[in-house]
Amino acid sequence: MTSPAVVCDAICRRRLLELTYRGAVRLVEPYSHGVSHDGRQILVAYQRTGGSSTGQAEGWKALHVDEMDDVTVVDVPFVVNQPGYREGGYSKNLSEIRCCV
């Protein structure tokens, strides 16, 4: 299982994450981590490349942390400038925010 500490470290240092989610490798900019309304850990991220069940490889994603595999922090910084980011990490998918850019 993916450690929340690894996710929050990447968020705080603004480093990309490469991970496998639902069988597809993805490269994401991690923006916020927290807990959903049903108690699951969620990563809100902007996906740059990779697979997607919706068919949209690029865009905002809410990923269940317990479904993320092979998570690697990529030593490549990202700039917090994606359209649609809400200051403070606020997301309809999160009831509690644990860390954000």
C-alpha positions, 0 to 999 in steps of 0.5 A, spaced: 500 500 500 502 507 498 504 511 504 501 517 505 508 520 507 510 519 500 504 522 497 505 528 502 512 529 501 511 529 493 506 534 494 510 539 499 516 538 494 512 539 488 515 533 485 511 528 479 509 522 481 509 516 476 504 510 478 500 505 476 492 506 477 487 500 475 492 497 470 495 503 467 501 507 468 500 515 469 504 521 470 501 526 475 502 532 478 500 531 486 496 537 488 492 535 495 491 528 499 486 527 504 480 523 506 473 522 502 466 523 504 466 515 505 473 515 509 478 513 503 484 516 502 484 520 495 490 524 491 487 529 487 492 530 481 493 533 475 495 527 470 500 529 464 500 522 461 498 515 461 491 511 461 485 513 463 478 509 464 474 515 462 479 516 455 482 523 457 489 522 459 490 529 461 486 533 466 484 533 473 483 526 477 481 523 484 485 517 485 484 512 491 491 511 494 489 504 496 489 503 488 495 506 487 501 501 485 508 502 483 508 509 486 515 513 484 517 520 486 520 523 480 525 528 481 522 533 476 519 539 479 512 542 477 509 549 477 503 550 481 499 553 475 494 548 472 487 551 471 482 549 476 486 548 482 483 551 488 487 554 493 488 550 499 487 543 496 479 544 496 476 539 492 469 536 492 472 529 493 475 531 500 472 532 506 479 532 510 485 535 507 492 532 510 497 536 505 496 540 499 501 545 495 
